[in-house]
């Protein structure tokens, strides 16, 4: 089936399909839970608010990194290694799974952190493919110097949340990430030429 035919087929069978009035944008969701008064306006506001929050959070993350001489993603990988180590050995896969990033990306980032002296890598003598990551004394000192500033900024950034809302938001985000992974897999399928069921 050609791409235009696939698009026609998708729009004809989609549950949200309805003829948009002149000058009106088509609905971008079909679940009734996400449509208020026949409109996806509130859903679009949610998506754009998430985008805005993440853009601002990225600025803060980059600032945290800059404070200790790192890029934002390097800082995130460094602090993740430190926190994940509380639960046992940390390796590239542990960090990649935790941050929802590729193993290759984490490998490249940890190699930079290693060169700068912020982490150590230990190779298992029994299985040389097994490499454990740990924050070095230099990395720990950097994170400790950042902590007072970081704590104040985090308290302000998340000031709107009560404890119950914080717990609820964390749970919602875990579930939304799982659903987003499913959506990405479906999008990849469509982009590779797969047809809508």
FIFISE-897991 format. One record per atom (N, C-alpha, C): residue number from 1; chain; atom name; x, y, z. Coordinates in pm, whole numbers. Example, Ala and Ser with C-alpha at 12.3 -4.5 7.8 and 13.67 -1.06 7.14 Angstrom:
<rs>
- 1	A	N	1319	-569	780
- 1	A	CA	1230	-450	780
- 1	A	C	1320	-330	780
- 2	A	N	1285	-225	708
- 2	A	CA	1367	-106	714
- 2	A	C	1290	3	787
</rs>
This chain:
<rs>
- 1	A	N	85	-119	0
- 1	A	CA	0	0	0
- 1	A	C	89	124	0
- 2	A	N	59	223	-84
- 2	A	CA	139	344	-92
- 2	A	C	115	431	30
- 3	A	N	208	525	53
- 3	A	CA	196	612	170
- 3	A	C	67	693	169
- 4	A	N	28	758	54
- 4	A	CA	-98	833	56
- 4	A	C	-218	743	83
- 5	A	N	-216	619	25
- 5	A	CA	-327	528	49
- 5	A	C	-331	488	196
- 6	A	N	-212	467	256
- 6	A	CA	-204	430	395
- 6	A	C	-260	542	482
- 7	A	N	-228	668	446
- 7	A	CA	-280	782	522
- 7	A	C	-432	790	510
- 8	A	N	-484	768	389
- 8	A	CA	-630	771	372
- 8	A	C	-694	661	454
- 9	A	N	-631	542	451
- 9	A	CA	-684	428	527
- 9	A	C	-683	458	676
- 10	A	N	-572	515	724
- 10	A	CA	-559	545	866
- 10	A	C	-664	646	909
- 11	A	N	-682	752	830
- 11	A	CA	-778	854	872
- 11	A	C	-921	803	863
- 12	A	N	-945	710	771
- 12	A	CA	-1081	659	756
- 12	A	C	-1119	564	869
- 13	A	N	-1019	492	925
- 13	A	CA	-1049	393	1027
- 13	A	C	-1024	440	1169
- 14	A	N	-953	551	1184
- 14	A	CA	-920	599	1319
- 14	A	C	-1047	635	1394
- 15	A	N	-1057	595	1524
- 15	A	CA	-1177	622	1603
- 15	A	C	-1206	771	1615
- 16	A	N	-1100	856	1609
- 16	A	CA	-1122	999	1628
- 16	A	C	-1161	1068	1499
- 17	A	N	-1165	992	1389
- 17	A	CA	-1187	1055	1259
- 17	A	C	-1320	1129	1257
- 18	A	N	-1312	1255	1227
- 18	A	CA	-1431	1335	1205
- 18	A	C	-1389	1447	1113
- 19	A	N	-1479	1493	1036
- 19	A	CA	-1449	1600	940
- 19	A	C	-1422	1728	1018
- 20	A	N	-1303	1784	1002
- 20	A	CA	-1272	1910	1070
- 20	A	C	-1342	2023	998
- 21	A	N	-1399	2114	1076
- 21	A	CA	-1462	2231	1017
- 21	A	C	-1356	2320	955
- 22	A	N	-1397	2401	862
- 22	A	CA	-1304	2490	793
- 22	A	C	-1224	2573	895
- 23	A	N	-1092	2571	882
- 23	A	CA	-1005	2647	971
- 23	A	C	-980	2579	1105
- 24	A	N	-1043	2463	1129
- 24	A	CA	-1026	2392	1255
- 24	A	C	-920	2284	1238
- 25	A	N	-840	2266	1340
- 25	A	CA	-738	2161	1336
- 25	A	C	-801	2026	1369
- 26	A	N	-753	1918	1307
- 26	A	CA	-807	1786	1339
- 26	A	C	-768	1745	1481
- 27	A	N	-848	1658	1542
- 27	A	CA	-816	1607	1675
- 27	A	C	-687	1527	1669
- 28	A	N	-606	1539	1772
- 28	A	CA	-479	1466	1778
- 28	A	C	-484	1348	1876
- 29	A	N	-601	1325	1936
- 29	A	CA	-624	1211	2024
- 29	A	C	-764	1158	1997
- 30	A	N	-787	1032	2036
- 30	A	CA	-922	976	2020
- 30	A	C	-980	924	2151
- 31	A	N	-896	906	2254
- 31	A	CA	-946	856	2381
- 31	A	C	-1038	960	2445
- 32	A	N	-1160	919	2484
- 32	A	CA	-1255	1014	2545
- 32	A	C	-1198	1083	2669
- 33	A	N	-1108	1014	2741
- 33	A	CA	-1050	1071	2863
- 33	A	C	-967	1196	2832
- 34	A	N	-922	1207	2708
- 34	A	CA	-832	1317	2671
- 34	A	C	-903	1427	2593
- 35	A	N	-1033	1409	2568
- 35	A	CA	-1110	1507	2492
- 35	A	C	-1212	1572	2585
- 36	A	N	-1206	1703	2593
- 36	A	CA	-1298	1778	2680
- 36	A	C	-1383	1868	2593
- 37	A	N	-1516	1854	2607
- 37	A	CA	-1610	1932	2527
- 37	A	C	-1582	1919	2377
- 38	A	N	-1549	1796	2335
- 38	A	CA	-1526	1770	2193
- 38	A	C	-1397	1825	2138
- 39	A	N	-1309	1872	2225
- 39	A	CA	-1185	1936	2181
- 39	A	C	-1063	1871	2245
- 40	A	N	-950	1874	2172
- 40	A	CA	-824	1827	2229
- 40	A	C	-738	1944	2277
- 41	A	N	-801	2060	2295
- 41	A	CA	-728	2180	2336
- 41	A	C	-653	2159	2468
- 42	A	N	-720	2098	2567
- 42	A	CA	-655	2075	2697
- 42	A	C	-541	1973	2685
- 43	A	N	-559	1873	2597
- 43	A	CA	-452	1778	2573
- 43	A	C	-332	1848	2511
- 44	A	N	-356	1934	2411
- 44	A	CA	-245	2008	2348
- 44	A	C	-175	2096	2452
- 45	A	N	-255	2157	2543
- 45	A	CA	-195	2240	2647
- 45	A	C	-105	2155	2737
- 46	A	N	-152	2033	2772
- 46	A	CA	-70	1943	2854
- 46	A	C	62	1911	2784
- 47	A	N	54	1873	2657
- 47	A	CA	175	1837	2582
- 47	A	C	270	1955	2575
- 48	A	N	217	2074	2548
- 48	A	CA	304	2192	2538
- 48	A	C	357	2234	2674
- 49	A	N	278	2214	2780
- 49	A	CA	330	2241	2915
- 49	A	C	442	2146	2951
- 50	A	N	427	2018	2913
- 50	A	CA	535	1921	2936
- 50	A	C	661	1965	2862
- 51	A	N	643	2007	2737
- 51	A	CA	757	2054	2658
- 51	A	C	824	2173	2726
- 52	A	N	741	2269	2772
- 52	A	CA	796	2386	2840
- 52	A	C	870	2351	2968
- 53	A	N	810	2261	3048
- 53	A	CA	875	2219	3172
- 53	A	C	1009	2151	3142
- 54	A	N	1008	2061	3043
- 54	A	CA	1131	1990	3011
- 54	A	C	1239	2083	2956
- 55	A	N	1199	2185	2879
- 55	A	CA	1296	2282	2828
- 55	A	C	1360	2359	2944
- 56	A	N	1277	2400	3040
- 56	A	CA	1331	2472	3156
- 56	A	C	1416	2379	3243
- 57	A	N	1370	2255	3260
- 57	A	CA	1447	2158	3339
- 57	A	C	1583	2132	3273
- 58	A	N	1585	2128	3141
- 58	A	CA	1711	2107	3069
- 58	A	C	1807	2223	3094
- 59	A	N	1755	2345	3101
- 59	A	CA	1840	2460	3133
- 59	A	C	1900	2445	3272
- 60	A	N	1819	2400	3367
- 60	A	CA	1869	2379	3503
- 60	A	C	1973	2267	3505
- 61	A	N	1945	2158	3434
- 61	A	CA	2039	2045	3429
- 61	A	C	2172	2089	3369
- 62	A	N	2166	2168	3261
- 62	A	CA	2290	2218	3200
- 62	A	C	2365	2307	3298
- 63	A	N	2290	2386	3374
- 63	A	CA	2353	2471	3475
- 63	A	C	2419	2391	3585
- 64	A	N	2355	2281	3627
- 64	A	CA	2416	2193	3727
- 64	A	C	2549	2141	3674
- 65	A	N	2547	2097	3548
- 65	A	CA	2670	2045	3487
- 65	A	C	2778	2152	3480
- 66	A	N	2738	2271	3434
- 66	A	CA	2834	2381	3419
- 66	A	C	2900	2416	3553
- 67	A	N	2821	2409	3660
- 67	A	CA	2870	2442	3794
- 67	A	C	2988	2353	3833
- 68	A	N	2990	2227	3783
- 68	A	CA	3098	2135	3819
- 68	A	C	3186	2098	3699
- 69	A	N	3178	2180	3592
- 69	A	CA	3267	2162	3478
- 69	A	C	3225	2053	3380
- 70	A	N	3096	2021	3374
- 70	A	CA	3046	1916	3286
- 70	A	C	2932	1968	3200
- 71	A	N	2901	1894	3094
- 71	A	CA	2779	1919	3018
- 71	A	C	2662	1862	3096
- 72	A	N	2541	1902	3058
- 72	A	CA	2422	1857	3129
- 72	A	C	2406	1707	3131
- 73	A	N	2426	1642	3017
- 73	A	CA	2407	1496	3012
- 73	A	C	2518	1425	3090
- 74	A	N	2639	1480	3088
- 74	A	CA	2749	1420	3165
- 74	A	C	2718	1427	3314
- 75	A	N	2667	1542	3359
- 75	A	CA	2626	1555	3498
- 75	A	C	2519	1451	3533
- 76	A	N	2419	1436	3445
- 76	A	CA	2309	1342	3471
- 76	A	C	2359	1199	3481
- 77	A	N	2449	1161	3394
- 77	A	CA	2505	1025	3399
- 77	A	C	2588	1008	3526
- 78	A	N	2666	1108	3562
- 78	A	CA	2748	1101	3684
- 78	A	C	2662	1083	3808
- 79	A	N	2561	1168	3825
- 79	A	CA	2478	1158	3945
- 79	A	C	2396	1029	3944
- 80	A	N	2358	982	3826
- 80	A	CA	2284	855	3816
- 80	A	C	2371	739	3863
- 81	A	N	2497	738	3822
- 81	A	CA	2589	631	3866
- 81	A	C	2598	632	4018
- 82	A	N	2613	751	4076
- 82	A	CA	2623	762	4221
- 82	A	C	2499	711	4293
- 83	A	N	2380	747	4244
- 83	A	CA	2256	705	4309
- 83	A	C	2226	558	4285
- 84	A	N	2252	510	4164
- 84	A	CA	2224	369	4134
- 84	A	C	2315	275	4212
- 85	A	N	2435	323	4247
- 85	A	CA	2530	239	4321
- 85	A	C	2478	199	4458
- 86	A	N	2379	273	4509
- 86	A	CA	2322	237	4640
- 86	A	C	2250	103	4634
- 87	A	N	2209	62	4512
- 87	A	CA	2134	-64	4496
- 87	A	C	2220	-179	4444
- 88	A	N	2351	-156	4429
- 88	A	CA	2439	-263	4380
- 88	A	C	2529	-213	4269
- 89	A	N	2590	-309	4198
- 89	A	CA	2683	-275	4090
- 89	A	C	2612	-197	3979
- 90	A	N	2686	-103	3921
- 90	A	CA	2633	-21	3812
- 90	A	C	2717	-47	3687
- 91	A	N	2649	-68	3575
- 91	A	CA	2718	-81	3448
- 91	A	C	2648	6	3344
- 92	A	N	2695	3	3221
- 92	A	CA	2638	86	3115
- 92	A	C	2489	57	3097
- 93	A	N	2451	-70	3098
- 93	A	CA	2311	-107	3079
- 93	A	C	2223	-54	3192
- 94	A	N	2274	-62	3315
- 94	A	CA	2199	-11	3430
- 94	A	C	2165	137	3410
- 95	A	N	2266	215	3369
- 95	A	CA	2247	359	3350
- 95	A	C	2157	386	3230
- 96	A	N	2180	314	3121
- 96	A	CA	2099	332	2999
- 96	A	C	1952	304	3027
- 97	A	N	1924	196	3098
- 97	A	CA	1785	162	3132
- 97	A	C	1723	267	3223
- 98	A	N	1801	313	3320
- 98	A	CA	1752	413	3416
- 98	A	C	1716	545	3348
- 99	A	N	1800	587	3252
- 99	A	CA	1779	716	3186
- 99	A	C	1703	704	3053
- 100	A	N	1669	582	3013
- 100	A	CA	1597	559	2887
- 100	A	C	1676	612	2768
- 101	A	N	1807	583	2769
- 101	A	CA	1897	622	2661
- 101	A	C	1966	497	2607
- 102	A	N	2028	509	2492
- 102	A	CA	2093	392	2432
- 102	A	C	2223	359	2504
- 103	A	N	2260	231	2499
- 103	A	CA	2385	187	2559
- 103	A	C	2505	255	2494
- 104	A	N	2500	274	2362
- 104	A	CA	2610	338	2290
- 104	A	C	2630	482	2339
- 105	A	N	2520	553	2362
- 105	A	CA	2528	690	2409
- 105	A	C	2589	696	2549
- 106	A	N	2545	605	2636
- 106	A	CA	2598	602	2773
- 106	A	C	2745	562	2772
- 107	A	N	2782	469	2686
- 107	A	CA	2923	430	2674
- 107	A	C	3010	550	2638
- 108	A	N	2966	627	2537
- 108	A	CA	3043	745	2495
- 108	A	C	3053	847	2608
- 109	A	N	2943	867	2680
- 109	A	CA	2941	965	2790
- 109	A	C	3030	919	2906
- 110	A	N	3022	791	2941
- 110	A	CA	3106	742	3052
- 110	A	C	3254	744	3013
- 111	A	N	3284	724	2887
- 111	A	CA	3425	735	2844
- 111	A	C	3478	877	2864
- 112	A	N	3393	976	2837
- 112	A	CA	3434	1116	2861
- 112	A	C	3454	1141	3011
- 113	A	N	3359	1091	3091
- 113	A	CA	3370	1109	3237
- 113	A	C	3495	1040	3291
- 114	A	N	3528	925	3235
- 114	A	CA	3648	851	3276
- 114	A	C	3775	932	3244
- 115	A	N	3780	988	3123
- 115	A	CA	3897	1068	3083
- 115	A	C	3915	1191	3171
- 116	A	N	3803	1248	3217
- 116	A	CA	3810	1366	3303
- 116	A	C	3832	1331	3450
- 117	A	N	3828	1201	3482
- 117	A	CA	3855	1158	3619
- 117	A	C	3735	1160	3713
- 118	A	N	3614	1174	3659
- 118	A	CA	3494	1180	3743
- 118	A	C	3441	1042	3784
- 119	A	N	3480	939	3709
- 119	A	CA	3436	802	3742
- 119	A	C	3553	706	3726
- 120	A	N	3534	585	3781
- 120	A	CA	3625	472	3762
- 120	A	C	3550	362	3688
- 121	A	N	3622	287	3608
- 121	A	CA	3566	166	3548
- 121	A	C	3649	48	3595
- 122	A	N	3583	-57	3642
- 122	A	CA	3651	-178	3687
- 122	A	C	3607	-294	3600
- 123	A	N	3704	-363	3541
- 123	A	CA	3674	-479	3456
- 123	A	C	3678	-604	3541
- 124	A	N	3573	-685	3531
- 124	A	CA	3563	-812	3604
- 124	A	C	3669	-907	3548
- 125	A	N	3756	-960	3636
- 125	A	CA	3864	-1049	3589
- 125	A	C	3809	-1181	3535
- 126	A	N	3695	-1226	3585
- 126	A	CA	3636	-1351	3538
- 126	A	C	3563	-1334	3405
- 127	A	N	3503	-1217	3385
- 127	A	CA	3429	-1189	3261
- 127	A	C	3464	-1048	3217
- 128	A	N	3557	-1038	3123
- 128	A	CA	3610	-907	3083
- 128	A	C	3506	-818	3015
- 129	A	N	3393	-878	2973
- 129	A	CA	3286	-796	2914
- 129	A	C	3210	-720	3022
- 130	A	N	3223	-765	3145
- 130	A	CA	3149	-703	3256
- 130	A	C	3233	-589	3316
- 131	A	N	3180	-466	3302
- 131	A	CA	3251	-348	3352
- 131	A	C	3162	-276	3454
- 132	A	N	3218	-249	3570
- 132	A	CA	3143	-179	3675
- 132	A	C	3186	-33	3677
- 133	A	N	3085	55	3690
- 133	A	CA	3110	199	3696
- 133	A	C	3095	248	3839
- 134	A	N	3181	342	3879
- 134	A	CA	3173	402	4013
- 134	A	C	3218	547	4006
- 135	A	N	3159	630	4090
- 135	A	CA	3198	771	4099
- 135	A	C	3333	778	4171
- 136	A	N	3425	853	4114
- 136	A	CA	3558	869	4175
- 136	A	C	3552	972	4287
- 137	A	N	3662	987	4359
- 137	A	CA	3666	1088	4465
- 137	A	C	3649	1228	4405
- 138	A	N	3703	1251	4285
- 138	A	CA	3687	1380	4218
- 138	A	C	3538	1403	4183
- 139	A	N	3474	1299	4133
- 139	A	CA	3332	1309	4098
- 139	A	C	3246	1333	4221
- 140	A	N	3277	1262	4330
- 140	A	CA	3200	1279	4453
- 140	A	C	3218	1420	4509
- 141	A	N	3340	1472	4504
- 141	A	CA	3366	1609	4553
- 141	A	C	3288	1710	4470
- 142	A	N	3282	1687	4338
- 142	A	CA	3207	1777	4250
- 142	A	C	3058	1776	4286
- 143	A	N	3001	1656	4304
- 143	A	CA	2859	1645	4339
- 143	A	C	2830	1704	4476
- 144	A	N	2923	1688	4569
- 144	A	CA	2904	1746	4703
- 144	A	C	2908	1898	4698
- 145	A	N	2993	1955	4611
- 145	A	CA	2999	2101	4599
- 145	A	C	2873	2157	4535
- 146	A	N	2812	2078	4448
- 146	A	CA	2691	2119	4378
- 146	A	C	2566	2107	4467
- 147	A	N	2566	2011	4558
- 147	A	CA	2444	1974	4631
- 147	A	C	2370	2089	4698
- 148	A	N	2435	2183	4768
- 148	A	CA	2359	2291	4833
- 148	A	C	2282	2378	4733
- 149	A	N	2347	2413	4620
- 149	A	CA	2283	2493	4516
- 149	A	C	2172	2412	4450
- 150	A	N	2203	2288	4418
- 150	A	CA	2107	2199	4352
- 150	A	C	1983	2180	4438
- 151	A	N	2002	2163	4566
- 151	A	CA	1891	2143	4658
- 151	A	C	1798	2263	4658
- 152	A	N	1854	2384	4663
- 152	A	CA	1771	2505	4662
- 152	A	C	1693	2516	4532
- 153	A	N	1760	2489	4420
- 153	A	CA	1693	2499	4289
- 153	A	C	1584	2394	4274
- 154	A	N	1612	2271	4318
- 154	A	CA	1511	2164	4309
- 154	A	C	1389	2196	4396
- 155	A	N	1414	2251	4516
- 155	A	CA	1303	2288	4604
- 155	A	C	1212	2391	4538
- 156	A	N	1272	2485	4466
- 156	A	CA	1194	2588	4397
- 156	A	C	1123	2529	4275
- 157	A	N	1196	2451	4196
- 157	A	CA	1138	2395	4072
- 157	A	C	1016	2308	4101
- 158	A	N	1020	2235	4212
- 158	A	CA	910	2143	4243
- 158	A	C	826	2191	4361
- 159	A	N	825	2321	4385
- 159	A	CA	753	2379	4499
- 159	A	C	602	2357	4491
- 160	A	N	547	2339	4374
- 160	A	CA	401	2325	4359
- 160	A	C	349	2192	4410
- 161	A	N	438	2094	4431
- 161	A	CA	392	1959	4463
- 161	A	C	383	1933	4614
- 162	A	N	270	1878	4656
- 162	A	CA	259	1823	4792
- 162	A	C	326	1686	4789
- 163	A	N	345	1624	4906
- 163	A	CA	404	1491	4909
- 163	A	C	318	1392	4830
- 164	A	N	187	1399	4851
- 164	A	CA	97	1306	4780
- 164	A	C	103	1329	4629
- 165	A	N	108	1455	4586
- 165	A	CA	118	1486	4443
- 165	A	C	252	1439	4386
- 166	A	N	359	1455	4465
- 166	A	CA	491	1410	4422
- 166	A	C	491	1259	4397
- 167	A	N	436	1182	4491
- 167	A	CA	429	1036	4477
- 167	A	C	343	999	4357
- 168	A	N	230	1068	4342
- 168	A	CA	138	1040	4232
- 168	A	C	203	1075	4097
- 169	A	N	271	1189	4089
- 169	A	CA	337	1230	3965
- 169	A	C	446	1132	3925
- 170	A	N	523	1087	4022
- 170	A	CA	630	991	3993
- 170	A	C	571	861	3937
- 171	A	N	462	814	3997
- 171	A	CA	396	693	3948
- 171	A	C	340	715	3808
- 172	A	N	275	830	3785
- 172	A	CA	221	861	3653
- 172	A	C	330	865	3547
- 173	A	N	443	926	3580
- 173	A	CA	552	936	3483
- 173	A	C	609	799	3449
- 174	A	N	622	710	3549
- 174	A	CA	669	575	3520
- 174	A	C	578	508	3418
- 175	A	N	446	520	3440
- 175	A	CA	350	457	3349
- 175	A	C	349	525	3213
- 176	A	N	362	658	3212
- 176	A	CA	363	731	3085
- 176	A	C	487	700	3003
- 177	A	N	600	676	3069
- 177	A	CA	722	637	2997
- 177	A	C	704	501	2932
- 178	A	N	643	407	3005
- 178	A	CA	616	274	2947
- 178	A	C	525	286	2825
- 179	A	N	419	368	2835
- 179	A	CA	329	388	2721
- 179	A	C	400	460	2607
- 180	A	N	486	556	2641
- 180	A	CA	561	629	2538
- 180	A	C	654	536	2461
- 181	A	N	715	439	2531
- 181	A	CA	800	341	2462
- 181	A	C	718	261	2362
- 182	A	N	594	226	2399
- 182	A	CA	506	154	2306
- 182	A	C	470	241	2187
- 183	A	N	443	370	2212
- 183	A	CA	409	463	2104
- 183	A	C	526	482	2009
- 184	A	N	648	491	2063
- 184	A	CA	768	506	1979
- 184	A	C	786	382	1891
- 185	A	N	765	264	1948
- 185	A	CA	777	140	1870
- 185	A	C	676	138	1755
- 186	A	N	553	183	1782
- 186	A	CA	451	187	1677
- 186	A	C	486	290	1571
- 187	A	N	535	406	1615
- 187	A	CA	576	508	1518
- 187	A	C	690	457	1430
- 188	A	N	787	390	1490
- 188	A	CA	897	331	1412
- 188	A	C	844	234	1307
- 189	A	N	744	155	1346
- 189	A	CA	682	59	1255
- 189	A	C	618	132	1137
- 190	A	N	541	239	1165
- 190	A	CA	478	317	1058
- 190	A	C	583	380	967
- 191	A	N	687	438	1027
- 191	A	CA	791	505	948
- 191	A	C	868	407	860
- 192	A	N	872	281	903
- 192	A	CA	940	177	825
- 192	A	C	848	121	715
- 193	A	N	727	176	704
- 193	A	CA	638	133	597
- 193	A	C	530	37	641
- 194	A	N	519	11	771
- 194	A	CA	416	-79	821
- 194	A	C	278	-18	802
- 195	A	N	178	-102	789
- 195	A	CA	42	-55	767
- 195	A	C	-36	-57	897
- 196	A	N	-131	33	908
- 196	A	CA	-217	37	1027
- 196	A	C	-310	-82	1024
- 197	A	N	-327	-146	1142
- 197	A	CA	-415	-262	1151
- 197	A	C	-560	-223	1133
</rs>
